[in-house]
Amino acid sequence: MPNLLSIQTTQERAVLRAFREAINSVRDQAVIQEIVRLLEVGNVDGVIELLQLDEATFSPLEESIRQAYRTGGLTGAEQIGSIPVELGTLRATFNMALPTATSWLSNMSSRLITEVFDEQRQMVRERLTEAVTRGINPRQSALDLIGRVDQRTGKRTGGFLGLTTRQAEWVARARDELEGLNSNYFTRALRDKRFDATVRKAIEEDKPLSREQVNRMITAMQSRTQQYRGQVIARTESINALRAGQFEAIKQAAIKGDIDARDVTKAWDSSSDARTREDHLLMEATYRNNPIGLESAFIAPDGSRLLYPGDWSLGASGAQTIQCRCKAIYRIDFAGSLRRVEGFG
């Protein structure tokens, strides 16, 4: 049987790598002088157009998720294995071209456009509009956006690119706190704590930090926040694509008549540790020993409906899907002989 943990790790790394490549591609094509020129006349939309924050930029991310879906489907088919039929056995297969599979892929693409592509444009517009309104130096605004060159590596690091609007707001407020010697800065979980002693000393002595010091601290926080954002996307999207492909493989077997959908049941299995959502512990209590049919939905306490852990196709809230580590346990009855298919989680 396939090593599910190894598959998950491989696909997560692929999605994270694709996310980083997308952000780096925007950085690499950015021309500071052009961004500064546009900001000097308050042309925020011009900057967004210049950076080419569109679907094409993030196509590697979409492709990596497609590959995770395919891997999940192939894994699901391998787990089903040999299916007993009247004249012998046949092997379960997975077809990415079937309507049910292409529908998931199309919906995934549409969702990404909203959650990643549109989010980036909105974030950049908010950050730059605020910078123009506050009269912040255009060059500083440009560097805050795309990052500053690390003198050790010669590469740009940090920047707001890749962050959500909320995360970018965290970083912007952190800069205000550093410049104002506000101790609330220490509540920022994604700050680089290596600078804490310097900040504390500045606050105690009431001596402002230099612009260079603030820039280094903010760049470090931006880099850490980008890493966090990339990890959340990678963990959530890779495992959800794997789960979706696995579910699709079982459904395809039922659609083709290789198995009877009525002979397939599924249970909810939470990770049951300190990080597990209370809602998902309750769902395990409800469904672990009371499995439901293949096409039936698990119902979360907030009313969210999910075909499998992490499923968003029925409109489940992000509170139930983002970084979910639960898994579905499928049981297929082949003429009285039960086969257990372990879900990704």
Secondary structure, 3 states (H helix, E strand, C coil): CCCHHHHHHHHHHHHHHHHHHHHHHHHHHCCHHHHHHHHHCCCHHHHHHHHCCCHHHHHHHHHHHHHHHHHHHHHHHHHHCEEEECCEEEECCCCCCCHHHHHHHHHHHHHHHHHHHHHHHHHHHHHHHHHHHHCCCHHHHHHHHHCEECCCCCCEECCCCCCCHHHHHHHHHHHHHHHCCCHHHHHCCCCCHHHHHHHHHHHHHCCCCCHHHHHHHHHHHHHHHHHHHHHHHHHHHHHHHHHHHHHHHHHHHHHCCCCCHHHEEEEEECCCCCCCCHHHHHHHHHHCCCCEECCCCEECCCCCEECCCCCCCCCCCHHHHCCCCCEEEEEEEECCEEEEEECCC
